[in-house]
Amino acid sequence: MYCLDILQKAMDYKVIQNFLDKDTFSFIQEKTMGSEMAYFYNKTVAYDNSKESQCYFTHSLYKYDQPTSPFFESILVPIAKRLDLKSLIRAKINLYTKTEKIIEHDPHVDLSFPHLGCVYSINTNDGYTKLGDIKIPSIENQALLFDSSKEHSSTSCTDQLARFNININYF
């Protein structure tokens, strides 16, 4: 049975705590939150007509059917193996800067066709991913799996310098 069908029949989403072993997670956290990683400014989070206060920074790991980062192997491959994905569509690291109050970004879909999405949290903070009325907190080394062709929202955080996560779209 197609993995997306299984997820949808079982539940709307799944949260997996302690997704990677401690050493792998520590390595990924150190790299993504360290000074070696270059992040690029995006003026909107969801759509081009989103509020301008909803900017964020990204580091692309994979798009257009090819790796786009020297960190592809060391960061994405361990996560991909744990997901047991069949086909990778896109992967990027998100960095949402600290704000005075939580900013909930506009609801959006990642891609318009049914597929799986994984939001892998790099650090614990008071930000969250919102699926409908459900708020999934950002907890380090946690994977949130869901159909990211359905509307969802991200947020900033107020209790850390930034909220870091890895967003993966796949089959």
Secondary structure, DSSP 8 states (H G I E B T S, - for coil): --HHHHHHHH-SEEEESS-S-HHHHHHHHHHHTSTT---EEES-SS-TTS-GGG-EEEEEEEETTEE-STTIIIIIHHHHHHHT-S-EEEEEEEEEEB-SS--B---B-SSSS--EEEEEESS--S-EEEETTEEEE--TTEEEEEETTS-BB-B-BSSSSEEEEEEEEE-
